[in-house]
Amino acid sequence: MPDVRFNKYYRYEDLTRILHGYAEEFPQLVRIESIGKSYEGRDIWLLTVTNFANGADTEKPALWVDGNIHATELAPSSVCLYLLQILVTAYGTNSDITRCLDTRTFYICPRVNPDGAELALAEKPKFIRSGTRPYPHDDEHSDGLVMEDIDGDGRILLMRIPDANGAWKICPTESRLLVRREPTEIGDQYYRLLPEGRIENYDGVEIQIQPSKEGLDLNRNFPALWRQESEQPGAGPYPTSETEVRSLVDFITTHANITGAIAFHTFSGVLIRPYTHLSDEELPVKDLHTYQRIGAKGTELTEYPAISAFHEFRYDPKDVITGTFDDWAYEYQGLFAWTVEVWSPQRQAGITEYKYIDWQREHPLEDDLKLLRWNDEKLAGKGYVDWYTFNHPQLGQIELGGWDSMYAWTNPPPEFLEKEIARFPDWLVWHLLISPCLEIYEASVSNLGNHTYRVRLVIHNTGWLPTYITQKALEKKLVRGCICEITLPPGATLETGKPIEELSQLEGRAYKPSAPARRQGDSTKDRAKVEWVVRAPLGSTVKLLARHERAGVVRTELTFA
């Protein structure tokens, strides 16, 4: 078993070693490949997990799972690693996981953005949004504050600077906290807050915060309503301009067996579904209801609320986000796609009724006090750093302190990591098991006399979802129907029928009502039939194959007796 622990975050070399270790120890279940290179030349690793003895991965319905597209969001890599661990260790003993890997495939990409993660995990960390390629310009900024770990303790905190015109003051009931200064207030000690860092070319008066030289947001670079930098910051010069995004898009678009997609991020503790830019009213009704069913199961298994990005997760009430992975996977690939925001420090502190984005702008002091108590009681005081003096090279004596946002907010503290990521494997396995699954309902031969035989093949979809997955896929004609093929032995001729027949899509059970209606009628739209008449010598064998790009491949042989 690979030497892996789920109470730490792994740098690239260690993660690579661990992933290859799984492939070496479980070759019957795990294969590893690089699907591309990052901007700095690191491999983007992809794990294919299935029972290869039961067929090729591409001949089974699949679920895409990825993580760590944003540089500092490290817990998603651990989610993927934990899923991998559960799959290989529970195969053969857990009936759902065994059935899942026998009939279906996981594609797991633990670290989409290895370059950004390396900066976040460095001994002297640097926090950027996503990729490390300079964007939108590659020239160096010459003035202003550069966020960095200036005292070398491996953390980037806040700097508290006495300032008569500052917006903050010490909380009267809890001296570690700062609260807003009242609009007309004067006569107290006030502070200016800045990110920890150095100030280049400081004139003693003005402090501008330098924009990051690495201004990309890889989750704005997907080809779903992509917009230019002036409208959508970080989107890149054109859709899939970034090698990390292009690697994902290339893989997914060339693996038509993928039936769903989950991208793991941090933080907020929610399961988010598309659209980011449109109201629920714009989704096809059946897709919306199916999303809600999948989300309800996700909430049951993970305790995370399932929400709409447009209605409940908007950074700006008057603006929308576009170019995201989940919008692209749903709108352009016709998949049920999700963004999962791992971890909620608020919920850990007992703050349950809050709006995920609005809370960042406005919340009561009591919430901060709850969070501080959580820090004291559960984190042994490591999450919130009490203010301490530091002789800043440009500002002189200041104070450093506040939340260690990297390991209290953006990611779970290491000792909390395993409990948090253990929420997800059951839902991910369930999400894959609802995929369509092509099976043979009947394969038979009837002797018509005079060396002619009627061959019948009936296939059916035994999965919950229809073979086309979404109404959006039907609307955009993204998916072909079922294909049935017959291969004749030497000396045989096909009297009626075609060697390759294209049939309709097959329905699943997803669109049934919650209880039988008065005139309920379950038609057999989950089945399809094809017949051939073959002339062949007695004892000949024909080969039959049925395939659907999203529901899998089945084969059988019939002998004329």
C-alpha positions in Angstrom: 0.0 0.0 0.0 1.4 3.4 -0.8 2.6 5.4 2.2 -0.1 8.0 2.3 -1.6 9.9 5.2 -4.6 12.1 5.2 -3.5 14.6 7.8 -1.1 16.4 5.5 -0.9 18.2 2.2 1.5 16.7 -0.4 3.9 18.6 -2.6 4.2 17.6 -6.3 7.0 15.0 -6.0 5.4 13.2 -3.1 2.0 13.2 -4.7 3.5 11.8 -8.0 5.2 9.0 -6.0 2.0 8.2 -4.2 -0.1 8.1 -7.4 2.4 5.9 -9.2 2.4 3.6 -6.1 -1.3 3.0 -6.4 -0.9 2.1 -10.1 2.0 -0.3 -9.3 0.2 -2.0 -6.4 -3.2 -2.3 -8.0 -2.6 -2.8 -11.7 -5.8 -4.6 -12.2 -7.7 -1.5 -11.0 -5.5 1.6 -11.5 -3.6 3.0 -14.5 -1.8 6.3 -14.5 -1.0 8.6 -17.4 -0.1 12.2 -18.0 -2.8 14.1 -19.9 -0.6 17.2 -20.4 2.0 19.5 -19.0 1.6 22.5 -16.8 3.0 25.9 -17.8 6.2 25.0 -15.9 6.4 21.5 -17.4 4.9 19.3 -14.7 2.8 16.4 -15.7 -0.9 16.6 -15.0 -1.6 13.1 -13.7 -4.8 11.2 -14.5 -5.8 8.0 -12.8 -8.1 5.6 -14.6 -9.9 3.3 -12.0 -11.9 0.3 -13.1 -11.8 -3.5 -13.2 -9.8 -3.9 -16.4 -10.5 -7.6 -16.5 -14.1 -6.7 -17.2 -13.4 -4.5 -20.2 -11.6 -1.4 -21.3 -12.3 1.8 -19.4 -13.6 3.5 -22.6 -16.3 0.8 -23.0 -17.9 1.7 -19.6 -19.8 4.7 -18.4 -17.4 7.0 -16.5 -17.3 9.8 -14.0 -14.8 12.7 -14.1 -13.4 13.9 -10.8 -10.8 16.6 -10.4 -9.3 19.0 -7.9 -6.9 21.9 -7.2 -7.4 24.0 -10.3 -6.9 27.0 -8.0 -3.5 27.3 -6.5 -4.2 27.5 -2.7 -7.2 25.1 -2.8 -5.2 22.0 -1.7 -7.9 19.9 0.0 -9.4 18.9 -3.3 -6.2 16.9 -4.2 -6.7 15.1 -0.9 -10.4 14.4 -1.8 -9.2 12.7 -5.0 -6.5 10.8 -3.2 -8.9 9.6 -0.5 -11.4 8.5 -3.2 -8.6 6.5 -4.8 -7.7 4.9 -1.5 -11.3 3.9 -0.8 -11.9 2.5 -4.2 -8.9 0.2 -4.3 -9.2 -1.0 -0.7 -12.9 -1.6 -0.7 -13.1 -3.4 -4.0 -14.2 -6.9 -3.4 -15.7 -6.3 0.0 -18.0 -3.3 -0.6 -20.8 -4.3 -2.9 -21.5 -0.9 -4.4 -17.8 -0.2 -5.1 -17.3 -3.6 -6.5 -20.3 -3.3 -8.9 -19.2 0.2 -9.7 -15.6 -0.7 -10.8 -16.8 -3.9 -12.5 -19.2 -2.0 -14.8 -18.0 1.6 -14.8 -14.9 3.8 -14.7 -13.5 6.7 -12.7 -11.2 9.3 -14.2 -9.5 11.1 -11.4 -7.2 14.1 -11.9 -6.0 15.1 -8.4 -4.1 18.2 -9.2 -5.0 20.2 -12.3 -2.7 23.0 -11.4 0.6 21.6 -10.0 2.5 24.9 -10.5 0.2 27.0 -8.4 0.0 24.4 -5.7 3.8 24.2 -5.4 3.9 27.9 -4.7 1.2 27.5 -2.0 3.1 24.6 -0.4 6.6 26.2 -0.5 8.5 26.7 2.7 8.1 30.4 1.9 4.7 30.4 0.3 3.3 32.6 -2.4 -0.5 32.8 -2.8 -1.8 33.3 -6.3 -5.2 32.5 -7.8 -4.3 29.8 -10.4 -1.6 29.3 -13.0 1.9 30.7 -12.8 2.1 32.1 -16.4 2.4 35.9 -16.3 -0.9 37.4 -17.3 -2.2 39.8 -18.6 1.3 41.3 -18.8 4.7 39.9 -18.2 6.5 43.1 -17.1 7.5 43.5 -13.5 5.5 45.9 -11.3 7.9 48.4 -9.6 5.8 50.0 -6.9 3.5 48.8 -4.1 3.0 46.0 -1.6 4.0 42.5 -2.6 2.2 39.9 -0.5 4.7 37.5 1.0 5.9 35.8 4.2 8.2 38.6 5.4 9.1 37.0 8.8 9.8 33.5 7.4 7.4 31.6 9.6 5.7 29.9 6.6 2.5 31.9 7.0 1.1 34.9 5.3 -1.0 36.9 7.8 -2.2 40.5 8.1 -0.2 43.6 9.0 -1.8 45.9 11.6 -0.5 49.5 11.4 -1.5 52.3 13.7 -3.2 55.0 11.6 -5.4 57.8 12.8 -7.5 57.4 9.6 -7.7 53.7 9.8 -11.0 51.8 9.4 -10.5 49.4 12.2 -10.3 49.4 16.0 -9.7 46.8 18.7 -12.9 45.0 19.7 -13.9 46.2 23.2 -15.0 42.7 24.3 -12.2 40.6 22.7 -8.9 42.4 22.3 -7.6 39.9 19.6 -10.4 40.9 17.2 -10.7 44.1 15.1 -14.1 45.6 14.4 -15.1 48.4 12.1 -14.9 52.0 13.1 -18.2 53.7 13.2 -18.9 56.2 10.4 -18.6 59.3 12.5 -16.3 58.0 15.2 -13.2 59.8 16.4 -10.9 59.7 19.4 -9.8 56.1 19.6 -6.8 54.1 18.5 -7.4 53.1 14.8 -5.5 50.7 12.5 -4.9 50.2 8.8 -4.8 46.5 7.7 -2.7 45.2 4.9 -1.6 41.7 3.7 1.7 40.6 5.1 4.4 41.7 2.6 7.1 44.1 1.6 6.6 47.5 -0.1 8.7 48.2 -3.2 9.8 51.9 -3.7 7.9 53.1 -0.7 7.7 56.9 -0.5 6.6 56.9 3.1 3.1 57.9 2.2 1.3 55.9 -0.4 0.8 52.1 -0.3 -0.7 50.5 -3.3 -1.2 46.7 -3.4 0.5 45.3 -6.5 -1.7 43.2 -8.7 -0.4 39.7 -9.0 1.8 39.1 -11.9 0.1 35.8 -12.2 -3.4 37.0 -12.9 -4.9 33.9 -14.5 -8.0 32.2 -13.2 -8.0 28.8 -14.9 -11.7 28.3 -14.0 -12.6 31.2 -16.3 -10.7 29.8 -19.3 -13.2 27.1 -20.3 -15.1 27.6 -23.6 -18.5 28.3 -22.0 -19.5 31.9 -22.6 -15.8 32.9 -22.3 -15.4 36.6 -22.1 -12.3 38.8 -22.5 -10.2 40.2 -19.7 -12.2 43.5 -19.7 -15.4 41.6 -18.8 -14.1 38.5 -17.0 -10.7 39.1 -15.2 -8.3 36.1 -15.4 -10.0 34.5 -18.4 -6.9 34.3 -20.5 -6.4 35.6 -24.1 -8.8 33.0 -25.6 -10.8 29.9 -24.5 -8.5 27.0 -23.5 -5.4 29.2 -24.0 -3.9 27.7 -20.8 -2.3 24.2 -21.1 -3.9 23.0 -17.9 -7.4 23.8 -19.1 -6.7 22.5 -22.6 -5.5 19.2 -21.2 -8.8 18.7 -19.4 -10.9 19.7 -22.4 -9.0 17.5 -24.7 -9.4 14.5 -22.5 -13.1 14.9 -21.7 -14.0 15.7 -25.3 -12.2 12.5 -26.5 -13.8 10.3 -23.9 -17.5 10.2 -24.8 -18.1 7.6 -22.1 -18.0 10.3 -19.4 -21.5 10.8 -18.0 -20.9 13.3 -15.1 -18.2 15.6 -13.8 -17.3 16.9 -10.4 -14.7 19.6 -9.8 -13.5 20.0 -6.2 -12.6 23.5 -4.8 -12.6 25.2 -1.5 -14.3 26.6 0.6 -17.9 27.0 1.7 -19.1 23.5 2.3 -21.6 23.4 -0.6 -22.4 21.4 -3.8 -22.9 23.9 -6.6 -24.7 23.3 -9.9 -24.9 25.4 -13.0 -25.7 27.8 -14.3 -23.5 30.6 -13.1 -25.1 33.1 -15.5 -28.7 32.0 -15.8 -31.7 31.4 -13.6 -33.0 27.9 -12.8 -35.9 28.8 -15.1 -33.5 28.6 -18.1 -32.6 24.9 -17.4 -34.7 22.2 -19.2 -37.3 21.2 -16.6 -36.2 17.5 -16.5 -32.5 18.5 -16.1 -33.4 20.8 -13.2 -35.4 18.1 -11.4 -32.6 15.6 -12.0 -30.0 18.0 -10.7 -32.2 18.5 -7.6 -32.5 14.7 -7.1 -28.7 14.3 -7.4 -28.1 17.2 -5.1 -30.5 15.9 -2.5 -28.6 12.6 -2.4 -25.4 14.6 -2.1 -26.8 16.5 0.9 -27.9 13.3 2.5 -24.5 11.7 2.1 -22.1 14.7 2.6 -24.3 17.0 4.8 -23.4 19.8 2.3 -26.3 21.9 0.9 -26.9 21.6 -2.8 -27.3 25.0 -4.4 -27.5 27.0 -7.6 -24.5 29.1 -8.5 -26.7 31.8 -10.0 -29.1 32.1 -7.2 -26.9 31.4 -4.1 -23.2 31.7 -5.0 -22.6 35.0 -6.8 -19.6 37.1 -5.9 -21.2 40.2 -7.3 -25.0 40.6 -7.2 -24.8 42.6 -10.5 -22.3 40.5 -12.3 -21.9 36.8 -13.3 -19.1 34.4 -13.7 -18.5 32.7 -17.0 -16.0 30.4 -18.5 -16.2 27.9 -15.7 -15.7 24.1 -15.9 -19.2 23.1 -14.7 -21.0 25.4 -17.1 -18.9 24.0 -20.0 -19.4 20.4 -19.0 -23.1 20.8 -18.8 -23.8 23.3 -21.6 -21.3 21.9 -24.2 -20.9 18.2 -23.2 -24.4 17.6 -21.8 -23.2 16.2 -18.5 -24.5 16.7 -15.0 -21.6 18.7 -13.6 -20.9 20.1 -10.1 -18.5 22.3 -8.3 -18.0 21.2 -4.8 -16.6 23.7 -2.3 -14.9 21.7 0.4 -14.8 22.9 4.1 -16.8 25.5 6.0 -15.0 27.1 9.0 -18.3 28.8 9.8 -20.1 25.5 10.1 -17.3 24.1 12.2 -17.8 27.1 14.6 -21.5 26.5 14.8 -22.6 29.1 12.4 -25.2 27.3 10.3 -27.6 29.8 8.8 -25.5 32.1 6.7 -25.3 33.1 3.0 -22.1 31.7 1.5 -20.9 34.8 -0.3 -22.8 37.6 1.5 -21.3 36.5 4.8 -17.9 37.7 3.6 -19.3 41.2 3.2 -21.5 41.5 6.3 -21.9 39.3 9.4 -22.5 39.9 13.1 -19.7 40.2 15.6 -21.1 37.1 17.4 -20.0 35.0 14.4 -16.4 36.2 14.8 -16.5 35.4 18.5 -17.8 31.9 17.7 -15.0 31.4 15.2 -12.4 32.6 17.8 -13.8 30.2 20.4 -13.6 27.4 17.8 -9.9 28.4 17.2 -9.2 28.3 20.9 -11.0 25.1 21.7 -10.5 22.9 18.6 -7.4 24.3 16.9 -5.4 24.9 20.1 -5.1 28.6 19.1 -3.2 27.8 15.8 -5.8 29.1 13.4 -6.0 32.7 14.7 -2.6 34.2 15.5 -2.5 36.8 18.2 -0.9 40.0 17.2 2.8 40.3 17.7 5.3 43.0 16.9 7.6 42.9 13.9 10.1 45.4 12.6 9.0 45.9 9.0 11.8 46.9 6.6 9.8 49.8 5.2 7.1 50.5 7.8 9.1 50.1 11.0 7.4 48.6 14.0 4.1 47.0 13.1 2.1 44.0 14.2 1.5 40.7 12.4 -1.5 38.4 13.2 -5.0 37.4 12.4 -6.3 34.3 10.7 -3.9 31.8 9.2 -6.2 31.7 6.2 -4.4 28.9 4.4 -5.0 26.3 7.0 -8.1 27.5 8.8 -10.2 29.0 6.0 -9.0 28.0 2.5 -8.2 24.5 3.6 -9.0 22.3 6.7 -6.3 22.3 9.3 -4.4 19.0 8.6 -5.9 17.3 11.7 -9.4 18.0 10.3 -8.6 16.9 6.8 -9.5 13.2 6.8 -12.8 13.7 8.5 -13.8 16.4 5.9 -12.8 14.5 2.8 -14.3 11.2 4.0 -17.7 12.8 3.2 -17.4 12.3 -0.5 -16.7 8.8 -1.8 -20.2 7.4 -1.1 -21.8 10.2 -3.2 -19.2 9.9 -6.0 -19.8 6.2 -6.2 -23.6 6.7 -6.2 -23.2 9.5 -8.8 -21.4 7.0 -11.1 -23.8 4.1 -10.4 -26.8 6.2 -11.6 -25.2 6.4 -15.1 -26.9 4.6 -18.0 -25.6 1.0 -18.4 -26.2 -1.0 -21.6 -27.0 -4.7 -21.1 -28.3 -7.5 -23.3 -32.0 -8.2 -22.7 -32.2 -11.0 -25.3 -29.9 -12.6 -27.8 -31.5 -15.4 -29.8 -31.5 -17.3 -33.0 -34.5 -19.0 -34.8 -34.0 -21.6 -37.5 -36.1 -20.6 -40.5 -35.1 -23.6 -42.6 -33.0 -23.8 -45.8 -29.9 -22.6 -43.9 -31.5 -19.3 -42.9 -31.7 -18.0 -39.4 -33.4 -15.0 -37.7 -31.0 -13.4 -35.3 -32.6 -11.1 -32.6 -30.7 -8.7 -30.3 -32.6 -6.8 -27.7 -30.7 -4.4 -25.5 -31.8 -2.3 -22.5 -30.6 0.4 -20.3 -30.4 -0.8 -16.7 -29.1 2.5 -15.3 -31.1 5.3 -13.7 -30.2 8.0 -16.2 -31.2 7.9 -19.9 -28.4 7.1 -22.3 -28.3 10.7 -23.5 -27.8 11.8 -19.9 -29.3 15.3 -20.1 -32.1 17.1 -22.0 -29.4 19.6 -22.9 -27.5 16.9 -24.7 -30.6 16.0 -26.7 -31.3 19.6 -27.5 -27.7 20.1 -28.9 -27.6 16.7 -30.6 -24.4 15.8 -28.7 -25.0 12.0 -28.4 -25.7 9.3 -31.0 -28.2 6.5 -30.4 -27.4 2.9 -29.7 -25.4 1.1 -32.4 -25.9 -2.6 -33.0 -23.5 -4.6 -35.2 -23.4 -8.2 -36.5 -20.2 -9.9 -37.7 -20.7 -12.9 -40.0 -18.5 -15.9 -40.3 -16.9 -16.9 -43.7 -19.5 -18.3 -46.1 -22.4 -16.5 -44.5 -24.6 -13.8 -46.1 -26.9 -11.2 -44.7 -30.3 -11.6 -46.3 -32.1 -8.8 -44.4 -30.9 -6.0 -42.3 -27.7 -4.0 -42.3 -24.4 -4.9 -40.7 -24.6 -1.8 -38.5 -27.9 -0.5 -37.3 -28.4 2.7 -35.4 -31.3 2.6 -32.9 -32.8 5.3 -30.7 -31.7 6.5 -27.2 -32.8 4.4 -24.3 -34.6 5.9 -21.4 -33.7 5.2 -17.7 -35.8 5.5 -14.6 -34.9 9.1 -13.7 -38.1 10.7 -14.9 -40.6 8.6 -13.0 -43.0 10.3 -10.6 -42.5 10.0 -6.8 -45.5 7.7 -6.6 -47.5 5.8 -9.3 -50.1 8.0 -10.9 -53.7 7.0 -11.6 -52.9 6.2 -15.2 -49.2 5.3 -14.8 -47.8 3.5 -17.8 -44.2 2.3 -17.9 -43.6 1.9 -21.6 -40.5 0.0 -22.7 -38.5 3.0 -23.9 -35.6 1.5 -22.0 -35.3 -1.3 -24.6 -34.5 -1.5 -28.3 -34.6 -4.4 -30.8 -32.8 -5.3 -34.0 -33.3 -8.4 -36.2 -31.3 -9.8 -39.0 -31.9 -12.8 -41.4 -28.7 -14.6 -42.1 -27.9 -17.5 -44.5 -25.1 -19.6 -43.2 -23.9 -23.2 -42.8 -25.1 -25.2 -39.8 -22.8 -24.7 -36.8 -21.7 -21.2 -37.9 -21.3 -18.5 -35.2 -22.2 -14.9 -35.5 -20.8 -12.1 -33.3 -23.1 -9.4 -31.9 -22.1 -6.1 -30.5 -24.1 -3.2 -29.1 -22.6 0.1 -28.0 -23.5 3.5 -26.8 -20.9 6.1 -26.3 -22.2 6.9 -22.8 -23.7 3.6 -21.8 -21.0 1.1 -22.6 -20.4 -1.8 -24.9 -21.8 -5.4 -24.7 -20.9 -8.4 -26.8 -22.2 -11.9 -27.3 -22.0 -14.8 -29.8 -24.7 -17.1 -31.2 -24.2 -20.5 -32.9 -26.6 -21.7 -35.5 -27.9 -25.2 -34.5 
